[in-house]
Amino acid sequence: MSAGAMRRGIVIVAFGLLTLALLMLPGAGQLVHDEGRTVCARVVETDDSGVELHGMVEFGAQRLRVRLRDGTVREATNELRAQLELDKKFAVGDTALVVMPSSGEHDAILVARDHWRMGWIVAAFAMFALLLWAFGGVTGLKALFSFVFSCLAIWKLLVPLALNGYHASSVVFLTVAALSAVIMYLVAGWNRKGLAAFAGAMLGVSASLALAHLFSRLMHINGATMPFAQQLLYSGVPSIDLADIFVGALVLASSGAVMDLAMDIAAGVDEVAIANPSLGFRGLFRCGTRMGRAVVGTMTTTLLLAYSGGYLTLLMVFATQGTHPADFLNSTIVSAEIVKTIVGSFGLVLVAPFTAAAGAWICSCHKEGKKG
């Protein structure tokens, strides 16, 4: 085995151990404890006689008979609250996630919480992992590790720290810095390309963070436009700063595109430096900025499409009601999305020259060091 392959193997093993350590962390402490336990059950009979249709929504209780894994058949209920985004209906043959009472009463009516989806989630993730491994090989495997690590870092570090009263936007910034370092060095390696990509990405994220604080205050965005923000306040954390969480969420949402663009430009500058060792800082910087101009336009459009796709139904509502653009552009929800799009685009535009400068400086210094 070559020395390079051994180093790559050591890096993957170390990263796997770090991911396992994150998995073992306790996570956020519960403020509200569920009195029952959830189990899977097969729906064998439904009764919709208690469900009433009010316009286009349904309200009432759907009665179910479900078969548990031990073969017993129990009564269950599914409450419909006339909320399309939260309500669900079951049919015979569906697998439901039901809540068993902690008292263990055999005649108690169970509560059908939702459809059981974990099986399909695991299947989809397994297909994604196999495709990534088959297409990318070792690099794909490292990308898969970075994907899992990012999920765990958000759930085990970012969310608990923000809930415990730490400055949410600062926690997001540190989490993004850690993820950037791990992803950059895991995928690109411990070299000048990875260092340039990390430096450019962090400069771009820092600019996005500062601009997000500025524009969210100037445009009076309070953060309550985020889904379930009010429910979060009523969950035992009334002192939490929603405006600061909004800024952190904005930076977190755009950080992936920033890292992607930084890696593209850093890799391009590194390849140019290898192909033409005579180029100095200015020549490499010009090459990096030209690469940035070529991709910035599509990346900013990517952010616009991603954010507008999440609120497509809201835009359709404004269209059906004949709302004037000046009116809905000034609404709180749309203004929040405008801040996300513009600030995220600011970060993308700035990360291009930042990464070009960092890559040019690192590559030129590396060549000067070799000459010395």
BALOBA-1460 file (C-alpha; in Angstrom, 3 decimals):
// residues 372
<rec num="1" residu="m" x="0.000" y="0.000" z="0.000"/>
<rec num="2" residu="s" x="1.342" y="3.432" z="-0.949"/>
<rec num="3" residu="a" x="1.924" y="6.177" z="1.595"/>
<rec num="4" residu="g" x="-0.832" y="8.304" z="0.034"/>
<rec num="5" residu="a" x="-3.387" y="5.507" z="0.250"/>
<rec num="6" residu="m" x="-2.403" y="4.870" z="3.857"/>
<rec num="7" residu="r" x="-2.870" y="8.529" z="4.744"/>
<rec num="8" residu="r" x="-6.285" y="8.563" z="3.071"/>
<rec num="9" residu="g" x="-7.270" y="5.462" z="5.007"/>
<rec num="10" residu="i" x="-6.147" y="7.002" z="8.293"/>
<rec num="11" residu="v" x="-8.134" y="10.163" z="7.539"/>
<rec num="12" residu="i" x="-11.296" y="8.165" z="6.777"/>
<rec num="13" residu="v" x="-10.936" y="6.069" z="9.945"/>
<rec num="14" residu="a" x="-10.335" y="9.161" z="12.082"/>
<rec num="15" residu="f" x="-13.317" y="10.892" z="10.530"/>
<rec num="16" residu="g" x="-15.457" y="7.818" z="11.115"/>
<rec num="17" residu="l" x="-14.492" y="7.828" z="14.794"/>
<rec num="18" residu="l" x="-15.316" y="11.535" z="15.023"/>
<rec num="19" residu="t" x="-18.713" y="10.888" z="13.443"/>
<rec num="20" residu="l" x="-19.332" y="8.052" z="15.912"/>
<rec num="21" residu="a" x="-18.434" y="10.366" z="18.800"/>
<rec num="22" residu="l" x="-20.984" y="12.889" z="17.558"/>
<rec num="23" residu="l" x="-23.573" y="10.135" z="17.323"/>
<rec num="24" residu="m" x="-22.991" y="9.225" z="20.978"/>
<rec num="25" residu="l" x="-23.568" y="12.770" z="22.234"/>
<rec num="26" residu="p" x="-26.820" y="13.140" z="24.221"/>
<rec num="27" residu="g" x="-28.224" y="15.975" z="22.093"/>
<rec num="28" residu="a" x="-30.856" y="18.482" z="23.193"/>
<rec num="29" residu="g" x="-32.578" y="17.914" z="26.522"/>
<rec num="30" residu="q" x="-36.318" y="17.364" z="26.420"/>
<rec num="31" residu="l" x="-38.503" y="20.104" z="27.859"/>
<rec num="32" residu="v" x="-41.712" y="18.132" z="27.330"/>
<rec num="33" residu="h" x="-41.752" y="14.385" z="27.919"/>
<rec num="34" residu="d" x="-44.053" y="12.104" z="25.949"/>
<rec num="35" residu="e" x="-46.179" y="10.014" z="28.272"/>
<rec num="36" residu="g" x="-46.411" y="7.099" z="25.868"/>
<rec num="37" residu="r" x="-44.205" y="5.117" z="23.536"/>
<rec num="38" residu="t" x="-44.617" y="4.818" z="19.794"/>
<rec num="39" residu="v" x="-44.865" y="1.531" z="17.899"/>
<rec num="40" residu="c" x="-45.679" y="0.474" z="14.335"/>
<rec num="41" residu="a" x="-49.058" y="-1.029" z="13.553"/>
<rec num="42" residu="r" x="-50.859" y="-2.190" z="10.408"/>
<rec num="43" residu="v" x="-54.241" y="-0.579" z="9.711"/>
<rec num="44" residu="v" x="-56.822" y="-3.329" z="9.210"/>
<rec num="45" residu="e" x="-60.059" y="-1.302" z="9.351"/>
<rec num="46" residu="t" x="-61.099" y="2.361" z="9.063"/>
<rec num="47" residu="d" x="-64.275" y="4.228" z="10.057"/>
<rec num="48" residu="d" x="-64.755" y="7.756" z="8.676"/>
<rec num="49" residu="s" x="-68.240" y="8.300" z="10.097"/>
<rec num="50" residu="g" x="-66.871" y="10.807" z="12.632"/>
<rec num="51" residu="v" x="-65.158" y="12.924" z="9.963"/>
<rec num="52" residu="e" x="-66.982" y="16.001" z="8.633"/>
<rec num="53" residu="l" x="-66.121" y="17.912" z="5.473"/>
<rec num="54" residu="h" x="-65.942" y="21.688" z="5.990"/>
<rec num="55" residu="g" x="-65.396" y="23.227" z="2.588"/>
<rec num="56" residu="m" x="-62.137" y="21.730" z="1.369"/>
<rec num="57" residu="v" x="-60.853" y="20.501" z="4.744"/>
<rec num="58" residu="e" x="-61.902" y="17.674" z="7.036"/>
<rec num="59" residu="f" x="-62.519" y="17.821" z="10.766"/>
<rec num="60" residu="g" x="-63.247" y="15.135" z="13.314"/>
<rec num="61" residu="a" x="-61.964" y="11.730" z="14.405"/>
<rec num="62" residu="q" x="-61.138" y="8.831" z="12.114"/>
<rec num="63" residu="r" x="-61.582" y="5.535" z="13.960"/>
<rec num="64" residu="l" x="-59.084" y="2.787" z="13.207"/>
<rec num="65" residu="r" x="-58.441" y="-0.831" z="14.049"/>
<rec num="66" residu="v" x="-54.740" y="-1.639" z="13.937"/>
<rec num="67" residu="r" x="-52.764" y="-4.848" z="14.318"/>
<rec num="68" residu="l" x="-49.623" y="-4.608" z="16.422"/>
<rec num="69" residu="r" x="-46.501" y="-6.635" z="15.802"/>
<rec num="70" residu="d" x="-47.488" y="-9.154" z="18.466"/>
<rec num="71" residu="g" x="-50.694" y="-9.899" z="16.507"/>
<rec num="72" residu="t" x="-53.143" y="-8.142" z="18.820"/>
<rec num="73" residu="v" x="-55.775" y="-5.841" z="17.287"/>
<rec num="74" residu="r" x="-56.438" y="-2.543" z="19.054"/>
<rec num="75" residu="e" x="-58.675" y="0.488" z="18.614"/>
<rec num="76" residu="a" x="-56.988" y="3.737" z="17.551"/>
<rec num="77" residu="t" x="-58.078" y="7.257" z="16.708"/>
<rec num="78" residu="n" x="-56.777" y="9.796" z="14.221"/>
<rec num="79" residu="e" x="-57.765" y="13.394" z="14.946"/>
<rec num="80" residu="l" x="-58.281" y="15.675" z="11.929"/>
<rec num="81" residu="r" x="-58.000" y="19.404" z="12.764"/>
<rec num="82" residu="a" x="-58.858" y="20.987" z="9.390"/>
<rec num="83" residu="q" x="-55.166" y="21.735" z="8.768"/>
<rec num="84" residu="l" x="-53.963" y="20.277" z="5.491"/>
<rec num="85" residu="e" x="-50.277" y="20.645" z="6.380"/>
<rec num="86" residu="l" x="-50.697" y="18.603" z="9.582"/>
<rec num="87" residu="d" x="-53.668" y="16.280" z="9.019"/>
<rec num="88" residu="k" x="-53.315" y="12.766" z="7.626"/>
<rec num="89" residu="k" x="-55.781" y="10.005" z="6.746"/>
<rec num="90" residu="f" x="-55.184" y="6.287" z="6.859"/>
<rec num="91" residu="a" x="-56.392" y="3.522" z="4.579"/>
<rec num="92" residu="v" x="-56.523" y="-0.229" z="5.089"/>
<rec num="93" residu="g" x="-53.034" y="-1.654" z="4.617"/>
<rec num="94" residu="d" x="-51.164" y="1.467" z="5.727"/>
<rec num="95" residu="t" x="-48.501" y="1.243" z="8.411"/>
<rec num="96" residu="a" x="-49.171" y="3.761" z="11.175"/>
<rec num="97" residu="l" x="-47.040" y="5.073" z="14.000"/>
<rec num="98" residu="v" x="-49.284" y="4.774" z="17.070"/>
<rec num="99" residu="v" x="-48.777" y="5.946" z="20.640"/>
<rec num="100" residu="m" x="-49.105" y="3.300" z="23.344"/>
<rec num="101" residu="p" x="-50.170" y="4.618" z="26.775"/>
<rec num="102" residu="s" x="-47.475" y="4.373" z="29.433"/>
<rec num="103" residu="s" x="-49.979" y="2.797" z="31.838"/>
<rec num="104" residu="g" x="-50.107" y="-0.328" z="29.679"/>
<rec num="105" residu="e" x="-53.915" y="-0.570" z="29.724"/>
<rec num="106" residu="h" x="-55.005" y="-3.181" z="27.184"/>
<rec num="107" residu="d" x="-58.391" y="-1.578" z="26.559"/>
<rec num="108" residu="a" x="-57.104" y="1.992" z="26.082"/>
<rec num="109" residu="i" x="-57.622" y="3.622" z="22.685"/>
<rec num="110" residu="l" x="-54.351" y="4.274" z="20.887"/>
<rec num="111" residu="v" x="-53.480" y="7.511" z="19.080"/>
<rec num="112" residu="a" x="-52.372" y="7.312" z="15.460"/>
<rec num="113" residu="r" x="-49.607" y="9.885" z="15.218"/>
<rec num="114" residu="d" x="-48.560" y="9.608" z="11.581"/>
<rec num="115" residu="h" x="-47.653" y="7.273" z="8.745"/>
<rec num="116" residu="w" x="-44.560" y="5.121" z="9.236"/>
<rec num="117" residu="r" x="-41.980" y="6.371" z="6.731"/>
<rec num="118" residu="m" x="-38.651" y="5.229" z="8.163"/>
<rec num="119" residu="g" x="-38.482" y="2.187" z="5.920"/>
<rec num="120" residu="w" x="-38.624" y="4.280" z="2.749"/>
<rec num="121" residu="i" x="-36.264" y="6.874" z="4.228"/>
<rec num="122" residu="v" x="-33.662" y="4.191" z="4.919"/>
<rec num="123" residu="a" x="-34.173" y="2.695" z="1.450"/>
<rec num="124" residu="a" x="-33.755" y="6.080" z="-0.270"/>
<rec num="125" residu="f" x="-30.619" y="6.869" z="1.751"/>
<rec num="126" residu="a" x="-29.137" y="3.432" z="0.976"/>
<rec num="127" residu="m" x="-29.730" y="3.984" z="-2.747"/>
<rec num="128" residu="f" x="-28.122" y="7.420" z="-2.503"/>
<rec num="129" residu="a" x="-25.106" y="6.015" z="-0.638"/>
<rec num="130" residu="l" x="-24.615" y="3.201" z="-3.162"/>
<rec num="131" residu="l" x="-24.863" y="5.615" z="-6.096"/>
<rec num="132" residu="l" x="-22.404" y="8.017" z="-4.483"/>
<rec num="133" residu="w" x="-19.969" y="5.200" z="-3.747"/>
<rec num="134" residu="a" x="-20.294" y="3.673" z="-7.228"/>
<rec num="135" residu="f" x="-19.806" y="7.001" z="-8.993"/>
<rec num="136" residu="g" x="-17.234" y="8.661" z="-6.736"/>
<rec num="137" residu="g" x="-15.290" y="5.727" z="-5.331"/>
<rec num="138" residu="v" x="-13.166" y="6.783" z="-2.355"/>
<rec num="139" residu="t" x="-14.076" y="10.435" z="-2.910"/>
<rec num="140" residu="g" x="-17.758" y="9.503" z="-2.926"/>
<rec num="141" residu="l" x="-17.297" y="7.573" z="0.314"/>
<rec num="142" residu="k" x="-15.686" y="10.612" z="1.916"/>
<rec num="143" residu="a" x="-18.525" y="12.796" z="0.630"/>
<rec num="144" residu="l" x="-20.998" y="10.370" z="2.222"/>
<rec num="145" residu="f" x="-19.151" y="10.613" z="5.538"/>
<rec num="146" residu="s" x="-19.242" y="14.407" z="5.329"/>
<rec num="147" residu="f" x="-23.003" y="14.267" z="4.630"/>
<rec num="148" residu="v" x="-23.639" y="12.147" z="7.733"/>
<rec num="149" residu="f" x="-21.270" y="14.276" z="9.807"/>
<rec num="150" residu="s" x="-23.109" y="17.459" z="8.770"/>
<rec num="151" residu="c" x="-26.469" y="15.995" z="9.810"/>
<rec num="152" residu="l" x="-25.100" y="14.950" z="13.190"/>
<rec num="153" residu="a" x="-23.337" y="18.284" z="13.765"/>
<rec num="154" residu="i" x="-26.575" y="20.189" z="13.185"/>
<rec num="155" residu="w" x="-28.698" y="17.882" z="15.359"/>
<rec num="156" residu="k" x="-26.193" y="17.130" z="18.131"/>
<rec num="157" residu="l" x="-24.342" y="20.459" z="18.390"/>
<rec num="158" residu="l" x="-26.084" y="23.367" z="16.707"/>
<rec num="159" residu="v" x="-29.652" y="22.706" z="17.863"/>
<rec num="160" residu="p" x="-28.811" y="21.922" z="21.548"/>
<rec num="161" residu="l" x="-26.487" y="24.925" z="21.897"/>
<rec num="162" residu="a" x="-29.051" y="27.302" z="20.368"/>
<rec num="163" residu="l" x="-31.781" y="25.919" z="22.657"/>
<rec num="164" residu="n" x="-29.544" y="26.340" z="25.705"/>
<rec num="165" residu="g" x="-29.347" y="30.085" z="25.190"/>
<rec num="166" residu="y" x="-26.138" y="30.473" z="23.226"/>
<rec num="167" residu="h" x="-26.012" y="33.146" z="20.517"/>
<rec num="168" residu="a" x="-27.650" y="31.287" z="17.637"/>
<rec num="169" residu="s" x="-25.933" y="33.091" z="14.753"/>
<rec num="170" residu="s" x="-22.527" y="32.660" z="16.425"/>
<rec num="171" residu="v" x="-23.209" y="28.968" z="16.983"/>
<rec num="172" residu="v" x="-24.184" y="28.620" z="13.318"/>
<rec num="173" residu="f" x="-20.999" y="30.415" z="12.230"/>
<rec num="174" residu="l" x="-18.787" y="28.120" z="14.322"/>
<rec num="175" residu="t" x="-20.685" y="25.046" z="13.137"/>
<rec num="176" residu="v" x="-20.315" y="26.096" z="9.492"/>
<rec num="177" residu="a" x="-16.603" y="26.728" z="10.098"/>
<rec num="178" residu="a" x="-16.169" y="23.241" z="11.535"/>
<rec num="179" residu="l" x="-18.175" y="21.649" z="8.725"/>
<rec num="180" residu="s" x="-16.249" y="23.612" z="6.103"/>
<rec num="181" residu="a" x="-12.918" y="22.509" z="7.546"/>
<rec num="182" residu="v" x="-13.951" y="18.868" z="7.744"/>
<rec num="183" residu="i" x="-15.577" y="18.767" z="4.300"/>
<rec num="184" residu="m" x="-12.855" y="20.758" z="2.536"/>
<rec num="185" residu="y" x="-9.967" y="18.760" z="3.951"/>
<rec num="186" residu="l" x="-11.761" y="15.438" z="3.730"/>
<rec num="187" residu="v" x="-12.707" y="15.867" z="0.069"/>
<rec num="188" residu="a" x="-9.787" y="17.971" z="-1.207"/>
<rec num="189" residu="g" x="-7.113" y="16.735" z="1.179"/>
<rec num="190" residu="w" x="-4.712" y="18.549" z="3.468"/>
<rec num="191" residu="n" x="-3.149" y="20.688" z="0.730"/>
<rec num="192" residu="r" x="-3.139" y="24.209" z="-0.666"/>
<rec num="193" residu="k" x="-6.383" y="23.605" z="-2.595"/>
<rec num="194" residu="g" x="-8.261" y="22.686" z="0.579"/>
<rec num="195" residu="l" x="-6.718" y="25.591" z="2.492"/>
<rec num="196" residu="a" x="-7.645" y="28.103" z="-0.220"/>
<rec num="197" residu="a" x="-11.211" y="26.772" z="-0.416"/>
<rec num="198" residu="f" x="-11.602" y="26.953" z="3.364"/>
<rec num="199" residu="a" x="-10.233" y="30.501" z="3.556"/>
<rec num="200" residu="g" x="-12.450" y="31.750" z="0.735"/>
<rec num="201" residu="a" x="-15.549" y="30.038" z="2.110"/>
<rec num="202" residu="m" x="-15.081" y="31.460" z="5.598"/>
<rec num="203" residu="l" x="-14.541" y="34.976" z="4.246"/>
<rec num="204" residu="g" x="-17.755" y="34.614" z="2.252"/>
<rec num="205" residu="v" x="-19.690" y="33.233" z="5.232"/>
<rec num="206" residu="s" x="-18.392" y="36.076" z="7.443"/>
<rec num="207" residu="a" x="-19.599" y="38.640" z="4.914"/>
<rec num="208" residu="s" x="-23.002" y="36.909" z="4.715"/>
<rec num="209" residu="l" x="-23.305" y="36.920" z="8.508"/>
<rec num="210" residu="a" x="-22.551" y="40.657" z="8.767"/>
<rec num="211" residu="l" x="-24.943" y="41.533" z="5.924"/>
<rec num="212" residu="a" x="-27.677" y="39.312" z="7.357"/>
<rec num="213" residu="h" x="-27.526" y="41.140" z="10.704"/>
<rec num="214" residu="l" x="-27.564" y="44.500" z="8.905"/>
<rec num="215" residu="f" x="-30.451" y="43.922" z="6.501"/>
<rec num="216" residu="s" x="-32.617" y="41.962" z="8.944"/>
<rec num="217" residu="r" x="-32.498" y="44.961" z="11.273"/>
<rec num="218" residu="l" x="-33.000" y="47.553" z="8.533"/>
<rec num="219" residu="m" x="-36.003" y="45.650" z="7.125"/>
<rec num="220" residu="h" x="-37.443" y="44.794" z="10.571"/>
<rec num="221" residu="i" x="-37.400" y="41.006" z="10.085"/>
<rec num="222" residu="n" x="-38.248" y="39.450" z="13.451"/>
<rec num="223" residu="g" x="-37.712" y="35.796" z="12.552"/>
<rec num="224" residu="a" x="-41.303" y="34.771" z="13.271"/>
<rec num="225" residu="t" x="-41.781" y="33.983" z="9.579"/>
<rec num="226" residu="m" x="-39.852" y="30.733" z="9.998"/>
<rec num="227" residu="p" x="-42.013" y="27.579" z="10.194"/>
<rec num="228" residu="f" x="-43.043" y="26.604" z="13.751"/>
<rec num="229" residu="a" x="-41.371" y="29.705" z="15.240"/>
<rec num="230" residu="q" x="-44.354" y="30.495" z="17.475"/>
<rec num="231" residu="q" x="-44.643" y="26.860" z="18.518"/>
<rec num="232" residu="l" x="-40.976" y="26.982" z="19.539"/>
<rec num="233" residu="l" x="-41.685" y="29.895" z="21.867"/>
<rec num="234" residu="y" x="-44.492" y="27.925" z="23.529"/>
<rec num="235" residu="s" x="-42.319" y="24.817" z="23.934"/>
<rec num="236" residu="g" x="-40.513" y="26.024" z="27.041"/>
<rec num="237" residu="v" x="-38.014" y="28.506" z="25.547"/>
<rec num="238" residu="p" x="-39.887" y="31.855" z="25.559"/>
<rec num="239" residu="s" x="-36.676" y="33.906" z="25.851"/>
<rec num="240" residu="i" x="-35.164" y="32.596" z="22.630"/>
<rec num="241" residu="d" x="-34.173" y="35.252" z="20.063"/>
<rec num="242" residu="l" x="-36.041" y="34.464" z="16.844"/>
<rec num="243" residu="a" x="-34.361" y="37.294" z="14.934"/>
<rec num="244" residu="d" x="-30.925" y="35.889" z="15.725"/>
<rec num="245" residu="i" x="-32.085" y="32.385" z="14.769"/>
<rec num="246" residu="f" x="-33.323" y="33.806" z="11.459"/>
<rec num="247" residu="v" x="-29.852" y="35.236" z="10.761"/>
<rec num="248" residu="g" x="-28.245" y="31.920" z="11.658"/>
<rec num="249" residu="a" x="-30.674" y="29.982" z="9.472"/>
<rec num="250" residu="l" x="-29.938" y="32.319" z="6.574"/>
<rec num="251" residu="v" x="-26.183" y="31.768" z="6.876"/>
<rec num="252" residu="l" x="-26.628" y="28.008" z="7.273"/>
<rec num="253" residu="a" x="-28.894" y="27.790" z="4.202"/>
<rec num="254" residu="s" x="-26.426" y="29.579" z="1.919"/>
<rec num="255" residu="s" x="-23.235" y="28.029" z="3.330"/>
<rec num="256" residu="g" x="-23.461" y="24.916" z="1.156"/>
<rec num="257" residu="a" x="-23.468" y="26.930" z="-2.067"/>
<rec num="258" residu="v" x="-20.645" y="29.095" z="-0.712"/>
<rec num="259" residu="m" x="-18.504" y="26.026" z="0.038"/>
<rec num="260" residu="d" x="-19.277" y="24.579" z="-3.392"/>
<rec num="261" residu="l" x="-18.223" y="27.730" z="-5.219"/>
<rec num="262" residu="a" x="-15.111" y="28.143" z="-3.063"/>
<rec num="263" residu="m" x="-13.988" y="24.594" z="-3.826"/>
<rec num="264" residu="d" x="-14.584" y="25.067" z="-7.573"/>
<rec num="265" residu="i" x="-12.473" y="28.227" z="-7.737"/>
<rec num="266" residu="a" x="-9.739" y="26.887" z="-5.441"/>
<rec num="267" residu="a" x="-9.434" y="23.720" z="-7.537"/>
<rec num="268" residu="g" x="-9.287" y="25.794" z="-10.733"/>
<rec num="269" residu="v" x="-6.576" y="28.104" z="-9.407"/>
<rec num="270" residu="d" x="-4.579" y="25.109" z="-8.181"/>
<rec num="271" residu="e" x="-4.775" y="23.418" z="-11.597"/>
<rec num="272" residu="v" x="-3.693" y="26.616" z="-13.364"/>
<rec num="273" residu="a" x="-0.756" y="26.960" z="-10.970"/>
<rec num="274" residu="i" x="0.309" y="23.382" z="-11.723"/>
<rec num="275" residu="a" x="-0.057" y="23.810" z="-15.494"/>
<rec num="276" residu="n" x="1.729" y="27.175" z="-15.576"/>
<rec num="277" residu="p" x="4.206" y="27.492" z="-12.693"/>
<rec num="278" residu="s" x="5.482" y="30.818" z="-14.018"/>
<rec num="279" residu="l" x="2.270" y="32.650" z="-13.086"/>
<rec num="280" residu="g" x="2.509" y="34.810" z="-9.997"/>
<rec num="281" residu="f" x="-0.136" y="36.187" z="-7.679"/>
<rec num="282" residu="r" x="-1.663" y="38.592" z="-10.199"/>
<rec num="283" residu="g" x="-1.926" y="36.046" z="-12.976"/>
<rec num="284" residu="l" x="-3.474" y="33.413" z="-10.724"/>
<rec num="285" residu="f" x="-5.862" y="35.961" z="-9.239"/>
<rec num="286" residu="r" x="-7.052" y="37.015" z="-12.699"/>
<rec num="287" residu="c" x="-7.631" y="33.365" z="-13.617"/>
<rec num="288" residu="g" x="-9.591" y="32.777" z="-10.404"/>
<rec num="289" residu="t" x="-11.804" y="35.836" z="-10.884"/>
<rec num="290" residu="r" x="-12.582" y="34.798" z="-14.477"/>
<rec num="291" residu="m" x="-13.655" y="31.375" z="-13.209"/>
<rec num="292" residu="g" x="-15.793" y="33.068" z="-10.569"/>
<rec num="293" residu="r" x="-17.556" y="35.257" z="-13.124"/>
<rec num="294" residu="a" x="-18.433" y="32.180" z="-15.152"/>
<rec num="295" residu="v" x="-20.243" y="30.397" z="-12.304"/>
<rec num="296" residu="v" x="-21.556" y="33.170" z="-10.031"/>
<rec num="297" residu="g" x="-24.542" y="33.907" z="-12.267"/>
<rec num="298" residu="t" x="-25.912" y="30.383" z="-12.159"/>
<rec num="299" residu="m" x="-25.189" y="29.972" z="-8.432"/>
<rec num="300" residu="t" x="-27.137" y="33.094" z="-7.460"/>
<rec num="301" residu="t" x="-30.028" y="31.916" z="-9.622"/>
<rec num="302" residu="t" x="-29.837" y="28.587" z="-7.792"/>
<rec num="303" residu="l" x="-30.472" y="30.347" z="-4.482"/>
<rec num="304" residu="l" x="-33.370" y="32.304" z="-5.966"/>
<rec num="305" residu="l" x="-35.009" y="29.144" z="-7.306"/>
<rec num="306" residu="a" x="-34.437" y="27.258" z="-4.044"/>
<rec num="307" residu="y" x="-36.032" y="29.936" z="-1.871"/>
<rec num="308" residu="s" x="-38.891" y="30.750" z="-4.243"/>
<rec num="309" residu="g" x="-39.650" y="27.046" z="-4.607"/>
<rec num="310" residu="g" x="-40.274" y="26.824" z="-0.878"/>
<rec num="311" residu="y" x="-42.898" y="29.574" z="-1.068"/>
<rec num="312" residu="l" x="-44.400" y="28.837" z="-4.471"/>
<rec num="313" residu="t" x="-47.900" y="28.366" z="-3.035"/>
<rec num="314" residu="l" x="-47.696" y="31.755" z="-1.302"/>
<rec num="315" residu="l" x="-46.807" y="33.431" z="-4.600"/>
<rec num="316" residu="m" x="-49.740" y="31.644" z="-6.230"/>
<rec num="317" residu="v" x="-52.060" y="32.982" z="-3.502"/>
<rec num="318" residu="f" x="-50.893" y="36.530" z="-4.180"/>
<rec num="319" residu="a" x="-51.453" y="35.959" z="-7.899"/>
<rec num="320" residu="t" x="-55.011" y="34.637" z="-7.440"/>
<rec num="321" residu="q" x="-55.904" y="37.545" z="-5.138"/>
<rec num="322" residu="g" x="-54.528" y="40.108" z="-7.580"/>
<rec num="323" residu="t" x="-52.119" y="41.510" z="-4.986"/>
<rec num="324" residu="h" x="-49.936" y="44.288" z="-6.360"/>
<rec num="325" residu="p" x="-46.186" y="43.489" z="-6.319"/>
<rec num="326" residu="a" x="-45.524" y="46.545" z="-4.158"/>
<rec num="327" residu="d" x="-47.890" y="45.130" z="-1.548"/>
<rec num="328" residu="f" x="-46.630" y="41.553" z="-1.318"/>
<rec num="329" residu="l" x="-42.963" y="42.569" z="-1.630"/>
<rec num="330" residu="n" x="-43.441" y="44.627" z="1.537"/>
<rec num="331" residu="s" x="-45.124" y="41.790" z="3.422"/>
<rec num="332" residu="t" x="-43.144" y="40.274" z="6.288"/>
<rec num="333" residu="i" x="-42.929" y="36.765" z="4.831"/>
<rec num="334" residu="v" x="-41.823" y="37.847" z="1.356"/>
<rec num="335" residu="s" x="-39.400" y="40.416" z="2.778"/>
<rec num="336" residu="a" x="-37.758" y="37.686" z="4.828"/>
<rec num="337" residu="e" x="-37.276" y="35.579" z="1.694"/>
<rec num="338" residu="i" x="-35.888" y="38.592" z="-0.155"/>
<rec num="339" residu="v" x="-33.332" y="39.093" z="2.603"/>
<rec num="340" residu="k" x="-32.374" y="35.404" z="2.373"/>
<rec num="341" residu="t" x="-31.942" y="35.559" z="-1.396"/>
<rec num="342" residu="i" x="-30.060" y="38.861" z="-1.579"/>
<rec num="343" residu="v" x="-27.763" y="38.228" z="1.381"/>
<rec num="344" residu="g" x="-27.046" y="34.686" z="0.212"/>
<rec num="345" residu="s" x="-26.252" y="36.040" z="-3.250"/>
<rec num="346" residu="f" x="-23.984" y="38.658" z="-1.682"/>
<rec num="347" residu="g" x="-22.017" y="35.874" z="-0.025"/>
<rec num="348" residu="l" x="-21.748" y="33.937" z="-3.281"/>
<rec num="349" residu="v" x="-20.545" y="36.950" z="-5.251"/>
<rec num="350" residu="l" x="-17.979" y="37.869" z="-2.593"/>
<rec num="351" residu="v" x="-16.650" y="34.337" z="-2.108"/>
<rec num="352" residu="a" x="-15.400" y="34.282" z="-5.709"/>
<rec num="353" residu="p" x="-12.793" y="37.075" z="-5.380"/>
<rec num="354" residu="f" x="-12.027" y="36.013" z="-1.810"/>
<rec num="355" residu="t" x="-11.191" y="32.461" z="-2.893"/>
<rec num="356" residu="a" x="-9.338" y="33.654" z="-5.988"/>
<rec num="357" residu="a" x="-7.167" y="35.920" z="-3.832"/>
<rec num="358" residu="a" x="-6.599" y="33.228" z="-1.195"/>
<rec num="359" residu="g" x="-5.764" y="30.583" z="-3.801"/>
<rec num="360" residu="a" x="-3.446" y="32.898" z="-5.726"/>
<rec num="361" residu="w" x="-1.611" y="33.943" z="-2.561"/>
<rec num="362" residu="i" x="-1.237" y="30.392" z="-1.248"/>
<rec num="363" residu="c" x="-0.085" y="28.974" z="-4.599"/>
<rec num="364" residu="s" x="2.352" y="31.830" z="-5.241"/>
<rec num="365" residu="c" x="3.777" y="31.543" z="-1.725"/>
<rec num="366" residu="h" x="4.094" y="27.782" z="-2.190"/>
<rec num="367" residu="k" x="6.146" y="28.292" z="-5.350"/>
<rec num="368" residu="e" x="8.334" y="30.895" z="-3.661"/>
<rec num="369" residu="g" x="8.903" y="28.489" z="-0.790"/>
<rec num="370" residu="k" x="9.992" y="25.775" z="-3.217"/>
<rec num="371" residu="k" x="12.431" y="28.172" z="-4.868"/>
<rec num="372" residu="g" x="13.842" y="29.134" z="-1.480"/>
